Amino acid sequence: MTDGRRTGIEVTFGGDDTVRIRATAAPGTTVTTDRRKWDTFVLGVRAGEFDHFFARP
């Protein structure tokens, strides 16, 4: 969050199997990966593999 507002995430898929991820609050910074790694990450998110990062004590 920045300024109390949620930050959006943009994901774009290139024709060369490139996936680019950036936060709308930081348009000059981009993370780049390939489609296979992105798909694996998404499967992990859907399976709950990262839920512990948001667990509340």
N, C-alpha and C positions, 0 to 999 in steps of 0.2 A: 504494500500500500504506500502511496505517496499522497501527502496532503489529506489523509483521511479517506481518499477514494481508492477503489480497487484498480489495480493495474491489469490491463488486458494483455493477452498473449496472442501473437499472430504466428501462424504456421503456414508456410508456403512450400509447395512441391514443385521442383524444377523438372524439366523434361529429361535431364541427365541423371535422374535418380537422387538428386540432392534435395535435402529437406532443410529449410532455414526457419529458425525460431527466434522471435524477438519480443521483448516487452514493449508495449506502446509508450511507457514512461521513459524508455531508453532507446529511441529509434536508431541511434548510431551503433548499437551493439547487437551483433547477430551471432547465434550459435548455429553451426552447420554440421549436419550428419548425413547419413545415407538412409534410404527408405527401409532397408532391412533392420537397421538399428532402431529407427523410429518405431516401426511396427512392433519390435520386441519390447520397447519401452512402454508403448500403449497397452500391450497385453499385460505387462506387470502392474500398471496403474489399475487396470480393470480387475485384476486379481487381488488387489488390496496390498500389494507388496510395499507400498510407500505410506500406508495409512498411519503407521507409527509416528511419522513426522508431524501429524496433526492431532495426535492423542493428547487429551487434556488430563493433567494430574488430578 
